[in-house]
Amino acid sequence: MTKRRLIIIAALAALAALLAIPAVVMGDATHTTTVTGIIGATYSLTSPDTISLGDFISATNYNSSNQTISANASGSSATSVTISVSGSNGGYLSKDNGGAIKLDNPLSVKGGDISSYTPITSAQTLENSGILSGGTYSINDFSVQQTITSNDLNKTAGTYSITLTFTATFN
């Protein structure tokens, strides 16, 4: 092999080695990206799990004791809350919660802004613009009342119930 050939082969080998090196190694440009995320406000409403009025054994009013309903707005700019309650079955306790047999009188509620028992045949506002303290507002005097008539005592035996739906609107 001649010296010239050897130089050409060496130059080609050097060029091949240079081309095999990634271009990133040859430069020092960098770019950074920031990834962000936001955790939004958390809203919650806590109401009694179950309210039992016991056995209906005489024609009288059956009342629950004071129950607590709490609204919470964590991480929110809300300053007030409106809490309302509505009942299934048109506001009446019925056999098998939705059955055709209903008690004679609708369930009544009181608490918050409602100072006397009011039938729940339509939604009732328990608190209108309650001021949140530390993101929380509580109604501590929520109660229900069911008036039982002598006619009710002659109805089909069984459990009579209603589903209450509590709603909180944060402002």
Residue pairs with C-beta under 8 A, 6 or more apart in sequence:
39 75
40 75
41 73
41 74
41 75
41 76
41 77
41 78
42 72
42 73
42 74
42 75
42 76
43 71
43 72
43 73
43 74
43 76
43 168
43 170
44 71
44 72
44 74
45 69
45 70
45 71
45 72
45 83
45 166
45 167
45 168
46 68
46 69
46 70
46 71
46 72
47 67
47 69
47 164
47 166
48 67
48 68
48 69
48 142
51 64
51 67
51 144
52 64
53 62
53 63
53 64
53 144
53 146
54 62
56 62
56 146
56 148
56 152
56 153
56 160
57 153
58 148
58 153
59 148
59 149
59 150
59 152
59 153
60 147
60 148
61 145
61 146
61 147
61 148
62 145
62 146
62 147
62 148
63 143
63 144
63 145
64 143
64 144
64 145
65 143
66 111
66 140
66 141
66 142
66 143
67 111
67 142
67 143
68 138
68 139
68 140
68 142
69 83
69 111
69 112
69 126
69 138
69 139
69 142
69 166
70 136
70 137
70 138
70 139
71 81
71 83
71 130
71 132
71 136
71 137
71 138
71 168
71 170
72 135
72 136
73 81
73 132
73 135
73 136
73 170
74 135
75 135
76 135
76 170
78 132
78 135
78 170
78 171
79 131
79 132
79 171
80 129
80 130
80 131
80 132
80 137
80 170
80 171
81 127
81 129
81 130
81 132
81 137
81 168
81 169
81 170
81 171
82 125
82 127
82 128
82 129
82 130
82 168
82 169
82 171
83 112
83 125
83 126
83 127
83 130
83 137
83 139
83 166
83 167
83 168
83 169
84 123
84 124
84 125
84 126
84 166
84 167
84 169
85 109
85 120
85 123
85 124
85 126
85 164
85 165
85 166
85 167
86 120
86 122
86 123
86 124
86 164
86 165
86 167
87 106
87 107
87 120
87 121
87 162
87 163
87 164
87 165
88 97
88 98
88 162
88 163
88 164
88 165
89 97
89 98
89 102
89 162
89 163
90 102
90 106
90 121
91 106
91 107
91 119
91 120
91 121
91 122
91 162
92 102
92 103
92 105
92 106
92 107
92 162
93 102
93 103
93 107
93 146
93 160
93 161
93 162
94 100
94 101
94 102
94 103
94 160
94 161
94 162
95 101
95 102
95 155
95 156
95 158
95 159
95 160
96 158
96 159
96 161
97 161
97 162
97 163
101 155
101 156
101 160
102 160
103 146
103 148
103 149
103 152
103 155
103 160
104 147
104 149
104 151
104 152
105 119
105 146
105 147
105 148
105 149
106 119
106 120
106 121
107 119
107 120
107 144
107 145
107 146
107 162
108 117
108 118
108 119
108 120
108 144
108 145
108 146
108 147
109 117
109 118
109 120
109 124
109 126
109 142
109 143
109 144
109 145
109 164
110 116
110 117
110 118
110 141
110 142
110 143
110 145
111 126
111 139
111 141
111 142
111 143
112 126
112 127
112 130
112 139
112 141
112 142
113 125
113 126
113 127
113 128
114 124
114 125
114 126
117 143
117 145
118 124
120 164
123 167
126 139
126 142
127 137
127 139
129 171
130 137
130 139
131 137
132 170
144 164
